[in-house]
Amino acid sequence: MGNNIPSLVEAGGAAGAPAPPTERQADRRHWATLVRQPELDTAVGALTQDSSLGVVITGAPGVGKSFLAGAVLSALGPNVHTMRLRASSGPSGPGAPPSTCLGPLLARLPKSAPSSGTGLLLALERMLADDAAGRDVVLTLDLVGPLAEDSVAVLMHLVLSRAARLLAIAPAVADLPPDLARLVRGGRIREIALGRIGVPETRRLVAAIVGGRVASSTIGEVHYACGGNPAEVYGIVHRERARGNLHERGGVWTLDRSVRPEPVRGADDLIRARWARESQDVREVIEQLAVARRVPITALAGLFGSEVLVDMEDRGLIAVDASQHRCAYLREPRMAELVRARLGPDRHRELASLMSLGGASEESGLDHEELISYVEWTLEVGSTPDPGLVLQSAAAAVELSEPDRALALLDRLPGLEGPLAFEAALRRAAALARLERRDEALSVLEAVPADVLGSLEAVDAARHAAAMSELRCWLSGAGDALEPLRAAWDRLAVRAEESGPDRAAAEVLDLAEFRAHAFTGDFMPILARLEAASRDADSSEGFRRGCSLVLAHAWAACGREADAAALLASIEFSAPRRTDEGEFMASAFSVWTAIGDWKRCVDLFEGYMDKGGRRLTLRGGIAELYLALAHLAAGHGSAALGPVLSAAAQLEEFPALNALRAAYAAAALAYAQIGDSGEAERFLALAAKARGPMFWQLAMCADQCEGAARTWLGQGDGPAVRLARAARDEAAGRTSAAGSAVFEASLVGGEREFLWIERLAHHRQGPLAHLCAAVASATRRRDVTGLLTAAEQAYELRLDAVEARCAALALDFARGEGNSVAAGLAQTRLDRLARVLPVLPLVPQTPAPMLTERERQIAVLAASGSSNRDIADELGVSVRTVEGHLYQVFMKLGVSSRAGLAGLV
């Protein structure tokens, strides 16, 4: 299926021309099964095995159960006779009678059919056999409601007598009639439990539909909109293309704006039917959880009794989380949405008052999404939530990478005064900054009245100064980023004289100062304080962690790469579930590339994109940029090209972190590494035009990529640019950064550059520093053995470009010395690398000894292991002629046997 998948246009016609409903359904089924192939194969296998009685497909509404069932029937083809049955809910309301699913089947029996139970069963068997005409029979059953006992008995007989196999669809095994559930638990009917698809499956599906590369931000949006249901992806992609929202930009499919999820009507009907069948007590519990999202189980039991809750948990309606509050919640989020939609404002307020959710969301057990939706719904029905709760929800929305949602919540707040007005301004500034509207964010903070600032607690005043400082880092002409911090320190000193020191405020200001210095790469003035702060056992855990992440950056840049790697490992181990994920990943990239562990960077950012979800909307371009930079560090331009073009397309739409210049420069290097000089030069020109303040790490990467691209293209100014950068880095104490820049420039360098690399390596740590020193020393001394040893070290680090450089130099030097063995080893490496790297970073300059065409022909055959007789027979000459040519070859190449020819011809 994978290599013959039609594109969207092939499958569904022009974007603006809607296909007929049956065609659209077939298209959706086709694309949905692309990511359900294992489940499809399992179901088909179970329905064709003699030992199996059938299959039941289970899962929450909206995961594509019906689409998988349809795909199973399509896969079985015409050799199987299918009979569709459906257990409808019948009349709504509690106590509604169970339904029969066999009405259409029984209606077809002739009037002469026996009326006894046994006779009726036999008549049904004969009718199915006649309809099937020798084919296997599959009964498909969609369980929406309970089945009547007589229907269950008939189904059990047909299945157990092997007259038919069963293909059933149900929310869970517990929703099956008890007799059928026992067959599932006994393994005689195979359960295929469907969950919601993840980001990787969404990416694979969307890429197959559009027939090209898709930006990570787009994948995050589509995944959010489809709710993990693969059957919805095709419709979303088709709809957004028709609206002009989804389009191709530079070979990458991107979205102009967010995708609004649309309800799945069929799934909603099932949920409403299930709701209607529940008892009054159960429906009240569902209403309560729909409004409050999560409620401590003890509080819920006090209102409705434990028996109702136990029954609901057994039937899969509710679940209890593992938090200390032991909160109950509805298993199906869509049920909560539908129930809330039918509640009026008065009923909402009545239910909300029962749980008394005030300003402490953590005490209610709500997660971020639940808190936000609770506040949104409360505002929508006209109630007035606690302002503190609204501010919490706005902060939660920013953390979930939904700043627009945060701004909408803040816009609904009434006029605030004092500390609450300050908190609202801080939340608004954070949301605007996440949307790259930092000038507006700075204006919001500058507009906080002086009297309000003067009335704040010391720690809140420090937070205001820290936010101002961070925004100034990103804005040209906004002023010195450290000035707000100095002013805040002065105010804090005055307060300390009156009421004593405030450690929390001091920590906020210290960390803000460290980050401001790190933004520009000015590490040396803060390094000693930063090291002390990261070890201060009396400080808060959040402060120590923040300092440690900045310190990892600093050490990685300033020659303590191994120490940085150890520090980062301790941070990762102590908090595997990171709330400061963006900061951690930036530190990880700095550290791991500094020690040569580019592959770990690739794993990190690929994992982030697989699990990023909606965060990819704002940060997908940055993640793909880091991924591309990791590949480029190894010289893998081909692997980097896809993610870097995707990053550039996303950053052109949404300029996250002012990183567009870095993306253009990385694209230029990727094209240079694959030998496309025209595209490389075009992206270099784009990089030259894309300016603006950028985090030092990304600015360094942009400079490195630009210089390296020019070097790969053979432009004379490439090394000079790199060496100028190296001089600035060394002067600022950034030893590692300087060493990396000089090493890249030394590709066409001389003794000055090699001695510079060796000198810097004495002040560095880690395998990459040792490798650079080894390459420089061996090149300077024309040491063939040293270069081959360095090539092996590069191979162990999987740094293909460095290995190729070492092998090319070793080959040149070995040929110059007449060292055929070493030349053969170097040539063998180059031959392997030439199959991996489209363009070698360095091409051997010393030509091989000139052989005649016939001599080269014979030498190649001899080197491959052919005997003299084999060569003579193949070329149609005598053995003596072959021997004479080989003698000339040995003399010219300076070898004494056939083994010495390896790698020389």
C-alpha positions in Angstrom: 0.0 0.0 0.0 2.8 2.4 0.9 4.4 2.9 -2.5 1.2 3.2 -4.6 -0.8 5.7 -2.5 -2.6 8.3 -4.7 -2.2 11.9 -3.8 -5.1 14.0 -2.6 -5.9 15.3 -6.1 -5.8 11.7 -7.5 -7.9 10.3 -4.7 -10.4 13.1 -4.3 -10.4 15.3 -7.4 -9.8 19.0 -7.4 -9.9 20.7 -4.1 -12.9 22.8 -4.9 -15.0 20.0 -6.4 -16.7 17.9 -3.7 -16.9 14.2 -4.4 -20.1 12.3 -4.1 -20.8 11.0 -0.5 -20.1 7.4 -1.4 -16.8 8.3 -3.0 -15.9 10.5 0.0 -16.7 7.6 2.3 -14.5 5.3 0.3 -11.7 7.8 0.3 -11.9 8.3 4.1 -11.8 4.5 4.6 -8.8 4.2 2.3 -6.8 6.8 4.1 -7.9 5.7 7.6 -6.7 2.2 6.9 -3.2 3.5 5.9 -2.4 3.8 9.6 -4.5 0.9 10.8 -2.9 -1.8 8.6 -1.7 -4.0 11.6 -5.2 -4.0 13.0 -6.7 -4.6 9.6 -4.4 -7.6 9.0 -5.2 -9.0 12.5 -9.0 -8.7 11.9 -8.8 -10.3 8.5 -6.6 -13.1 9.8 -9.0 -13.8 12.7 -12.0 -13.9 10.4 -10.3 -16.5 8.1 -8.9 -18.8 10.8 -10.8 -22.0 11.4 -10.3 -21.7 15.2 -11.7 -18.2 15.4 -15.4 -17.4 15.9 -15.0 -13.7 14.9 -13.7 -10.3 15.9 -15.0 -7.4 18.0 -13.6 -3.9 17.4 -13.7 -1.8 20.5 -12.8 1.8 21.3 -14.1 5.2 22.3 -16.3 7.1 19.9 -14.4 8.8 17.1 -11.5 6.4 16.8 -12.6 4.9 13.5 -14.2 1.6 14.5 -16.8 1.6 11.7 -14.1 2.6 9.1 -11.9 -0.3 10.2 -14.9 -2.7 10.0 -15.7 -1.5 6.5 -12.0 -1.9 5.5 -12.1 -5.5 6.9 -15.1 -6.3 4.7 -13.5 -4.8 1.7 -10.3 -6.8 2.3 -12.3 -10.0 2.6 -13.8 -9.3 -0.8 -16.5 -11.1 -2.7 -15.5 -14.5 -1.5 -17.3 -13.8 1.8 -21.0 -13.2 2.2 -21.8 -10.5 4.7 -25.0 -9.7 6.5 -25.3 -6.4 8.4 -27.1 -6.3 11.7 -27.6 -3.4 14.0 -28.7 -3.1 17.6 -30.4 0.3 17.7 -31.3 2.0 20.9 -35.0 2.1 20.3 -37.0 4.5 22.4 -34.9 6.9 24.4 -35.0 7.1 28.2 -34.3 4.8 31.1 -36.0 1.4 31.0 -36.2 1.4 27.2 -36.6 -2.2 26.0 -33.7 -4.1 24.5 -33.8 -4.3 20.7 -33.7 -7.1 18.3 -31.1 -7.1 15.6 -32.5 -9.9 13.6 -35.8 -8.3 12.4 -34.7 -8.0 8.7 -33.4 -11.6 8.8 -36.5 -13.1 10.4 -38.7 -11.1 8.0 -37.2 -13.0 5.1 -38.1 -16.5 6.4 -41.0 -18.1 4.4 -44.3 -18.5 6.1 -43.9 -22.2 6.1 -40.8 -22.0 8.3 -41.1 -23.9 11.6 -42.2 -21.9 14.6 -40.3 -24.0 17.2 -37.0 -22.6 18.4 -34.9 -25.4 16.9 -36.7 -25.3 13.6 -36.3 -21.6 13.4 -32.6 -21.8 14.0 -32.2 -24.4 11.3 -34.3 -22.4 8.9 -32.0 -19.4 9.5 -28.9 -21.5 8.9 -30.3 -22.8 5.6 -31.3 -19.3 4.5 -27.8 -18.0 5.2 -26.2 -20.9 3.5 -28.4 -20.4 0.4 -27.5 -16.7 0.3 -23.8 -17.4 0.7 -23.8 -20.0 -2.1 -20.8 -21.8 -0.7 -19.0 -18.8 0.7 -18.2 -18.1 4.3 -20.7 -15.9 6.1 -19.8 -12.9 8.3 -22.4 -11.2 10.4 -21.6 -7.6 11.2 -23.1 -6.2 14.3 -22.9 -2.5 15.5 -23.8 -2.5 19.1 -25.5 0.8 19.9 -27.8 -0.5 22.6 -28.6 -3.7 24.5 -29.7 -6.8 22.6 -32.8 -8.7 23.4 -32.1 -12.1 24.9 -33.7 -14.0 22.0 -31.4 -12.1 19.6 -28.4 -13.0 21.7 -29.4 -16.7 21.7 -29.8 -16.8 17.9 -26.4 -15.1 17.4 -24.7 -17.5 19.8 -26.1 -20.5 17.9 -25.1 -19.2 14.5 -21.6 -18.4 15.7 -21.0 -21.6 17.8 -22.4 -23.8 15.1 -20.0 -22.2 12.6 -22.8 -21.1 10.4 -21.3 -17.6 10.5 -18.5 -15.6 12.0 -19.1 -12.4 13.9 -17.6 -8.9 13.2 -18.9 -6.7 16.0 -18.4 -3.1 16.9 -18.7 -1.9 20.5 -17.3 0.7 22.9 -15.9 -1.9 25.1 -16.1 -5.7 25.8 -18.3 -4.8 28.8 -20.9 -3.4 26.4 -21.3 -6.8 24.8 -24.0 -9.2 25.9 -22.5 -11.4 28.7 -22.4 -14.6 26.5 -20.5 -12.9 23.7 -18.2 -11.2 26.3 -17.3 -14.6 27.7 -16.3 -15.7 24.2 -14.0 -12.7 23.9 -12.4 -13.2 27.3 -11.9 -16.8 26.4 -10.0 -15.9 23.3 -12.5 -17.5 20.9 -13.6 -14.0 19.5 -10.6 -11.8 19.0 -10.8 -8.3 20.4 -9.1 -5.5 18.5 -8.9 -2.4 20.7 -8.5 0.9 18.9 -6.9 3.9 20.5 -6.5 7.3 19.1 -3.6 7.7 16.6 -0.5 9.6 17.6 1.4 12.4 15.9 3.6 10.0 13.9 0.6 8.3 12.3 -1.0 11.7 11.6 2.2 12.8 9.9 2.4 9.7 7.8 -1.3 10.0 6.8 -1.2 13.7 5.9 2.0 13.3 3.9 0.5 10.5 1.9 -2.7 12.4 1.2 -1.0 15.6 -0.1 1.9 13.6 -1.6 4.7 15.7 -0.1 6.4 17.0 3.0 4.2 18.6 5.6 5.3 21.1 8.2 5.3 20.0 11.8 3.1 22.9 12.8 0.5 21.7 10.3 0.7 18.2 11.6 0.1 19.4 15.1 -3.0 21.3 14.0 -4.4 18.5 12.0 -3.8 16.0 14.9 -5.6 18.3 17.3 -8.5 18.8 14.9 -8.9 15.1 14.1 -8.9 14.1 17.8 -6.8 11.0 17.0 -9.4 9.6 14.5 -7.7 8.6 11.3 -11.0 8.6 9.5 -11.3 12.4 9.9 -7.9 13.3 8.6 -8.8 13.1 4.9 -11.8 15.3 5.4 -9.8 17.9 7.3 -7.1 18.0 4.7 -9.5 18.2 1.8 -11.6 20.9 3.5 -8.6 23.1 4.4 -7.2 22.8 0.9 -10.6 23.9 -0.5 -10.6 26.9 1.9 -7.2 27.9 0.8 -5.9 27.4 4.3 -3.6 24.5 3.4 -1.2 25.2 0.6 2.3 24.3 -0.6 5.1 26.7 0.2 8.6 26.0 -1.0 7.9 22.3 -1.4 6.3 22.1 2.1 2.6 22.0 3.0 1.7 24.6 5.6 -1.4 26.1 7.2 -2.1 29.9 7.2 -4.3 29.6 10.4 -5.6 27.2 12.9 -8.0 24.4 12.1 -11.2 24.3 14.0 -12.3 20.7 14.9 -15.7 19.7 13.6 -17.9 17.2 15.5 -18.3 13.7 14.2 -22.0 13.4 13.9 -22.2 9.6 13.9 -20.1 9.4 17.1 -22.2 12.2 18.7 -25.4 10.3 18.0 -24.0 7.2 19.7 -23.0 9.2 22.8 -26.4 10.9 23.0 -28.2 7.5 22.7 -26.0 6.1 25.5 -26.7 9.1 27.7 -30.5 8.7 27.1 -30.4 5.1 28.4 -28.8 5.9 31.7 -30.7 6.2 35.0 -31.3 9.6 36.6 -28.6 9.2 39.2 -26.0 8.3 36.5 -27.0 11.2 34.4 -26.7 13.6 37.3 -23.1 12.3 37.9 -22.3 12.8 34.3 -23.7 16.4 34.4 -21.6 17.1 37.5 -18.4 15.8 35.9 -19.2 17.5 32.6 -19.2 20.9 34.4 -16.5 20.4 37.0 -14.3 18.1 34.8 -12.7 16.4 37.8 -14.1 15.9 41.2 -12.5 14.2 44.2 -14.2 10.8 44.5 -15.0 11.3 48.2 -16.9 14.5 47.4 -18.8 12.8 44.6 -19.7 9.8 46.7 -21.0 12.2 49.4 -23.4 13.6 46.8 -24.5 10.5 44.9 -23.5 7.5 46.9 -20.6 5.0 46.2 -22.8 2.3 44.6 -23.6 4.6 41.6 -19.9 5.5 41.2 -18.7 1.9 41.4 -21.3 0.8 38.7 -20.2 3.7 36.5 -16.5 2.8 36.8 -17.2 -0.9 36.1 -19.1 0.1 32.9 -16.3 2.4 31.8 -18.2 5.7 32.1 -15.9 7.2 34.6 -12.3 6.7 35.8 -10.3 7.7 38.8 -6.9 9.3 38.4 -3.8 8.5 40.5 -3.5 12.0 42.0 -3.5 12.5 45.8 -7.1 13.8 45.5 -8.3 10.7 43.7 -10.4 12.6 41.2 -13.1 11.1 39.1 -13.6 12.1 35.5 -15.6 11.1 32.4 -13.8 8.7 30.2 -15.2 10.2 27.0 -14.4 13.9 26.7 -16.9 14.3 23.9 -19.7 13.1 26.2 -18.8 16.0 28.5 -18.9 18.5 25.7 -22.3 17.3 24.5 -23.8 17.3 28.0 -22.5 20.8 28.7 -24.1 22.0 25.4 -27.5 20.9 26.7 -27.2 22.6 30.1 -28.7 26.0 30.7 -27.0 28.8 32.7 -29.0 28.1 35.8 -28.3 24.4 35.8 -24.6 25.1 35.2 -24.4 27.5 38.2 -26.3 25.0 40.3 -23.8 22.2 39.5 -20.8 24.5 39.8 -21.9 25.6 43.2 -22.0 22.0 44.5 -18.3 21.6 44.0 -17.4 25.2 44.9 -14.4 25.5 42.6 -12.7 28.7 43.7 -9.3 30.1 42.9 -7.1 27.0 43.6 -7.4 24.8 40.6 -4.7 22.4 41.9 -7.0 21.5 44.8 -9.7 20.5 42.4 -7.5 18.1 40.5 -8.1 19.8 37.1 -5.3 19.6 34.6 -4.5 22.6 32.4 -7.0 21.8 29.6 -9.8 21.0 32.0 -9.2 24.2 33.9 -9.3 26.3 30.7 -12.4 24.7 29.3 -14.1 25.0 32.7 -13.4 28.8 32.8 -14.4 29.2 29.1 -17.7 27.4 29.7 -18.4 29.4 32.8 -17.9 32.6 31.0 -20.0 31.4 28.0 -23.0 30.7 30.1 -22.9 34.1 31.8 -21.5 33.1 35.1 -18.6 35.0 36.8 -15.7 32.9 37.7 -13.2 33.9 40.3 -10.7 36.4 38.6 -7.8 34.4 40.1 -9.1 31.3 38.3 -9.3 33.1 35.0 -5.7 34.3 35.4 -4.6 30.7 36.2 -6.4 29.4 33.1 -4.7 32.1 31.0 -1.3 31.0 32.3 -2.3 27.4 31.6 -3.2 28.3 28.0 0.2 29.8 27.4 1.9 26.7 28.8 -0.2 24.6 26.4 1.0 26.8 23.5 -2.4 28.4 23.0 -1.7 32.1 23.6 -4.7 33.2 21.5 -6.9 31.3 23.9 -5.2 33.0 26.8 -5.8 36.5 25.3 -9.5 35.6 24.8 -9.8 34.7 28.4 -8.1 37.9 29.6 -10.3 40.0 27.4 -13.3 38.6 29.2 -12.1 39.8 32.6 -13.8 42.8 34.1 -11.8 45.8 35.1 -9.1 44.8 37.6 -7.1 46.8 40.1 -4.0 46.4 42.1 -2.1 43.1 42.2 -4.8 41.4 40.0 -4.3 44.0 37.3 -0.6 43.4 37.4 -1.0 39.6 37.1 -3.3 40.2 34.1 -0.7 42.4 32.5 2.0 39.8 33.1 -0.2 37.0 31.6 -1.1 39.2 28.6 2.6 40.0 27.9 3.5 36.3 28.1 0.8 35.4 25.6 1.8 38.2 23.2 5.4 37.2 23.5 4.6 33.6 22.6 2.9 35.0 19.5 6.1 36.9 18.6 4.3 40.2 19.3 7.0 41.3 21.7 6.7 45.0 21.0 3.0 44.8 22.2 4.0 42.7 25.2 6.6 45.3 26.2 4.0 48.1 25.9 1.7 46.2 28.1 4.3 45.9 30.8 5.4 49.5 30.5 1.8 50.6 30.9 1.6 49.1 34.4 1.2 52.3 36.6 4.0 53.2 38.9 1.8 53.2 42.0 0.7 49.6 41.2 4.4 48.6 40.8 5.2 50.3 44.1 2.5 48.4 45.9 3.6 45.0 44.7 5.3 42.4 46.8 9.0 42.3 46.2 8.9 39.0 44.2 6.2 40.4 41.9 8.1 43.5 41.2 11.1 41.3 40.4 8.9 39.2 38.0 7.9 42.5 36.2 11.6 43.5 35.8 12.5 40.0 34.6 9.8 40.0 32.0 10.9 43.5 30.8 14.5 42.3 30.6 13.6 39.3 28.5 11.6 41.3 26.0 14.3 43.9 25.6 16.7 41.1 24.6 14.6 40.4 21.5 13.8 43.9 20.5 16.3 46.2 18.7 16.2 49.7 20.1 14.2 48.7 23.2 17.1 49.6 25.5 19.6 47.8 27.7 18.1 44.4 28.8 19.9 44.6 32.1 18.6 48.1 33.0 15.2 46.9 34.4 17.1 44.4 36.6 19.5 47.0 38.0 16.5 49.3 38.8 14.8 46.4 40.5 17.9 45.5 42.5 18.0 49.2 43.8 14.4 49.0 44.9 15.0 45.6 46.5 18.0 47.0 48.4 15.8 49.8 49.9 13.2 47.2 50.9 15.8 45.1 52.5 16.8 47.9 54.8 13.2 48.2 55.9 12.0 44.6 56.1 15.0 42.4 55.5 16.2 40.5 52.4 13.7 38.8 50.1 15.3 35.6 48.8 12.6 34.8 46.3 12.8 38.2 44.6 16.6 37.9 44.5 16.4 34.5 42.8 14.0 35.9 40.1 16.4 38.8 39.4 19.5 36.6 39.4 18.1 34.1 37.0 16.8 36.9 34.7 20.3 38.4 34.6 21.9 35.0 33.8 19.5 34.5 31.0 20.1 38.0 29.6 23.8 37.3 29.5 23.2 33.9 27.9 21.1 35.5 25.2 24.1 37.3 23.9 26.6 34.6 24.8 28.4 36.8 27.3 29.0 34.0 29.8 32.3 34.9 31.5 31.0 37.8 33.7 28.4 35.5 35.2 30.1 32.1 35.2 31.4 32.0 38.8 28.0 33.2 40.2 26.2 30.8 37.9 28.2 27.8 39.1 27.6 28.8 42.8 23.9 29.4 42.2 23.4 26.0 40.6 24.9 24.3 43.7 23.2 26.4 46.4 21.2 24.0 48.5 19.4 26.8 50.3 17.8 28.1 47.1 14.6 26.9 45.5 14.6 23.9 43.2 13.2 25.9 40.3 16.0 28.5 40.7 18.7 25.8 40.8 17.3 24.1 37.8 17.0 27.3 35.8 20.6 28.2 36.7 21.8 24.7 35.8 20.3 24.9 32.3 22.0 28.2 31.6 25.2 26.8 33.1 25.0 23.8 30.7 24.9 26.3 27.8 27.8 28.2 29.2 30.1 25.2 29.9 29.3 23.8 26.4 30.4 27.1 24.8 33.4 27.8 27.1 35.4 24.5 26.9 33.8 22.4 29.6 31.8 20.2 27.3 32.1 17.0 29.4 31.1 18.8 32.6 28.1 20.2 30.7 27.0 16.8 29.5 27.2 15.4 33.0 25.2 18.4 34.4 22.5 17.9 31.7 22.3 14.2 32.4 21.6 15.0 36.1 18.9 17.5 35.1 17.3 15.1 32.8 17.4 12.3 35.4 16.0 14.5 38.2 13.0 15.8 36.2 12.2 13.5 33.3 8.8 15.2 32.8 10.0 18.7 32.0 7.9 21.8 32.3 10.7 24.0 30.8 11.0 21.8 27.7 12.0 24.5 25.3 14.9 25.7 27.5 16.0 22.1 28.1 16.1 21.2 24.4 18.1 24.3 23.5 20.6 23.4 26.2 20.7 19.8 25.1 21.4 20.8 21.5 24.3 23.0 22.7 25.8 20.3 24.9 25.4 17.3 22.7 26.6 18.9 19.5 29.6 20.3 21.4 30.6 16.7 22.3 29.8 15.3 18.9 26.7 13.4 19.9 24.6 14.7 17.0 22.6 11.5 16.8 21.2 12.0 20.3 20.0 15.5 19.2 18.3 13.9 16.2 16.5 11.4 18.6 15.5 14.2 20.9 13.9 16.5 18.3 12.3 13.6 16.3 10.7 12.5 19.6 9.5 16.0 20.3 7.9 16.2 16.9 6.2 12.8 17.4 4.8 13.9 20.8 4.6 17.7 20.4 0.9 17.9 19.6 -0.4 21.5 19.4 2.9 22.9 20.7 4.1 22.3 17.1 1.9 25.0 15.9 4.2 27.6 17.4 7.4 25.7 17.8 7.4 23.1 15.0 9.7 25.2 12.9 12.2 25.6 15.7 12.2 21.8 16.3 12.7 21.0 12.7 15.5 23.6 12.5 17.4 22.0 15.4 16.9 18.6 13.8 18.4 19.8 10.5 21.3 21.5 12.3 22.1 18.2 14.1 22.2 16.4 10.7 24.4 19.1 9.2 26.9 18.7 12.1 27.5 15.2 10.8 27.8 16.4 7.2 24.4 14.8 6.2 23.0 17.5 4.0 20.6 15.1 2.3 19.0 14.2 5.7 19.0 17.8 6.8 17.3 19.1 3.6 13.8 18.0 4.3 13.5 19.3 7.9 15.3 22.6 7.1 13.1 23.4 4.2 10.1 22.6 6.4 11.5 24.8 9.1 12.1 27.7 6.7 8.5 27.4 5.4 7.1 27.5 8.9 9.3 30.4 10.1 8.3 32.4 7.0 4.7 32.0 8.2 5.4 32.4 11.9 8.8 33.9 12.7 9.4 32.0 16.0 12.5 33.2 17.9 13.6 35.4 15.0 15.3 32.2 13.7 14.6 32.6 10.0 18.2 33.6 9.2 19.4 30.4 10.9 17.0 28.4 8.8 18.1 30.0 5.5 21.8 29.6 6.4 21.2 25.9 7.3 19.4 25.4 4.0 22.4 26.9 2.2 24.8 24.5 3.9 22.5 21.5 3.2 22.4 22.4 -0.5 26.1 22.9 -0.6 26.7 19.5 1.0 24.7 17.8 -1.7 26.3 19.8 -4.5 23.5 22.1 -5.5 25.4 25.4 -5.7 22.6 27.4 -7.2 20.2 26.8 -4.4 22.9 27.2 -1.8 23.7 30.6 -3.1 20.0 31.6 -3.2 19.6 30.7 0.4 22.8 32.5 1.4 21.3 35.6 -0.2 18.1 35.2 1.7 20.1 34.7 5.0 21.9 38.0 4.3 18.6 39.8 4.2 17.0 38.2 7.3 18.3 40.1 10.3 17.1 40.8 13.8 18.1 39.9 17.4 18.5 36.2 17.9 19.5 34.0 20.7 23.3 33.6 20.7 23.2 29.9 20.1 21.1 30.2 17.0 23.1 33.2 15.8 26.3 31.2 16.1 24.7 28.3 14.2 23.6 30.8 11.5 27.2 32.2 11.2 28.7 28.7 11.2 26.3 27.5 8.5 26.9 30.5 6.3 30.7 30.2 6.6 30.7 26.4 6.1 28.4 26.8 3.0 30.8 29.3 1.5 33.7 27.0 2.2 31.9 24.0 0.6 31.1 26.2 -2.4 34.8 27.2 -2.7 34.1 30.9 -2.0 37.3 32.6 -0.8 35.6 34.6 2.0 34.2 31.5 3.8 37.3 30.7 5.9 37.9 34.4 6.7 34.4 34.9 8.0 34.8 31.8 10.2 38.2 32.8 11.6 36.9 36.3 12.4 34.0 34.7 14.3 36.5 32.4 16.1 38.6 35.3 17.2 35.6 37.0 18.7 34.5 33.8 20.5 37.9 33.2 21.9 38.2 36.7 23.2 34.8 36.3 24.9 36.0 33.0 26.5 33.8 30.8 24.3 36.6 28.3 23.7 34.4 25.5 22.3 32.7 27.8 19.9 36.0 29.2 18.7 37.5 25.7 18.2 34.5 24.6 16.1 34.8 27.7 13.9 38.6 27.4 13.4 38.2 23.6 12.6 35.7 24.3 9.9 37.8 27.1 8.4 40.9 24.9 8.5 39.5 22.7 5.7 41.5 25.0 3.4 43.8 26.3 6.1 47.4 26.1 7.0 49.8 25.7 9.9 48.4 28.8 11.7 44.9 27.4 11.9 46.1 23.9 12.9 48.2 25.3 15.8 45.2 27.4 16.8 43.0 24.3 17.0 45.6 22.5 19.0 46.0 25.4 21.4 42.2 25.7 21.9 41.9 21.9 22.4 44.1 22.2 25.5 41.3 24.2 27.1 38.4 22.0 26.0 36.8 18.7 27.0 35.1 15.8 25.2 35.6 13.5 22.2 34.9 16.2 19.6 37.6 18.4 21.0 40.1 15.6 21.0 39.2 14.6 17.5 39.7 18.2 16.2 43.1 18.3 17.8 44.1 15.0 16.4 43.0 16.0 12.9 44.9 19.3 13.1 48.0 17.8 14.5 48.2 14.9 12.0 47.4 17.3 9.1 50.1 19.7 10.2 52.7 16.9 10.5 51.4 15.0 7.3 51.0 12.0 9.6 49.1 9.4 7.6 48.7 7.0 10.5 47.4 9.8 12.7 44.9 10.8 10.1 43.7 7.2 9.7 43.3 7.0 13.5 41.4 10.2 13.5 39.2 8.9 10.7 38.3 5.9 12.8 37.5 8.2 15.7 35.2 10.2 13.4 33.6 7.0 12.3 32.8 6.0 15.9 31.2 9.4 16.4 29.4 9.0 13.0 30.8 12.3 11.8 30.9 11.4 8.1 32.2 14.7 6.8 35.1 14.7 9.3 35.9 11.1 8.5 35.9 11.9 4.7 38.3 14.9 5.3 40.7 12.7 7.2 40.6 9.9 4.6 41.2 12.4 1.7 44.2 13.9 3.4 45.6 10.5 4.4 45.2 9.3 0.8 47.1 12.3 -0.5 49.9 12.0 2.0 50.1 8.2 1.5 50.4 8.5 -2.3 53.0 11.2 -1.9 55.0 8.8 0.3 54.4 5.8 -1.9 52.7 4.1 1.1 50.3 1.8 -0.9 48.9 0.0 2.2 47.9 3.3 3.9 46.6 4.6 0.5 44.5 1.5 0.1 43.0 1.9 3.6 42.2 5.6 3.0 40.7 4.9 -0.5 38.5 2.2 1.0 37.1 4.7 3.5 36.5 7.3 0.8 34.8 4.7 -1.5 32.3 3.9 1.3 31.8 7.6 2.2 31.2 8.5 -1.4 28.2 6.4 -1.4 26.8 8.3 1.7 27.9 11.9 1.0 26.8 13.3 -2.4 29.8 15.7 -2.3 33.0 15.0 -0.4 34.2 18.0 1.8 37.8 17.5 0.5 38.9 15.8 -2.7 42.3 14.1 -2.9 44.7 16.3 -4.7 47.6 13.9 -5.4 46.8 12.0 -8.6 47.1 8.3 -8.8 50.0 7.0 -11.1 49.0 7.0 -14.7 48.0 3.6 -16.0 47.1 2.7 -19.5 43.5 1.7 -20.2 44.5 -1.9 -20.5 46.6 -1.8 -17.4 43.8 -0.2 -15.4 41.3 -2.8 -16.7 43.5 -5.7 -15.6 44.4 -4.0 -12.3 40.7 -3.6 -11.4 40.0 -7.3 -12.1 43.1 -8.4 -10.2 42.1 -6.2 -7.2 38.7 -7.8 -7.2 40.2 -11.2 -6.8 40.2 -12.6 -10.4 43.0 -15.0 -11.3 45.3 -14.4 -14.2 43.5 -17.1 -16.2 40.1 -15.5 -15.4 41.3 -12.1 -16.6 42.8 -13.6 -19.7 39.5 -15.4 -20.6 37.4 -12.3 -19.9 39.6 -10.0 -22.0 40.4 -12.5 -24.7 44.2 -12.3 -24.3 46.9 -14.7 -23.2 47.9 -15.3 -19.6 51.4 -14.1 -20.4 50.0 -10.8 -21.6 48.1 -10.4 -18.3 51.3 -11.2 -16.4 53.2 -8.5 -18.3 50.6 -5.9 -17.7 50.4 -6.7 -14.0 54.2 -6.3 -13.7 53.9 -2.8 -15.2 51.1 -2.0 -12.8 53.1 -3.2 -9.8 56.0 -1.1 -10.8 54.0 2.1 -11.3 52.0 1.7 -8.1 54.9 0.5 -6.0 53.2 -2.6 -4.8 54.5 -6.2 -4.7 51.3 -8.2 -4.8 47.7 -8.2 -5.9 46.6 -7.4 -2.3 48.4 -4.1 -2.5 46.1 -3.0 -5.3 43.0 -2.6 -3.0 42.0 1.0 -2.9 44.5 2.2 -5.5 42.6 1.4 -8.7 
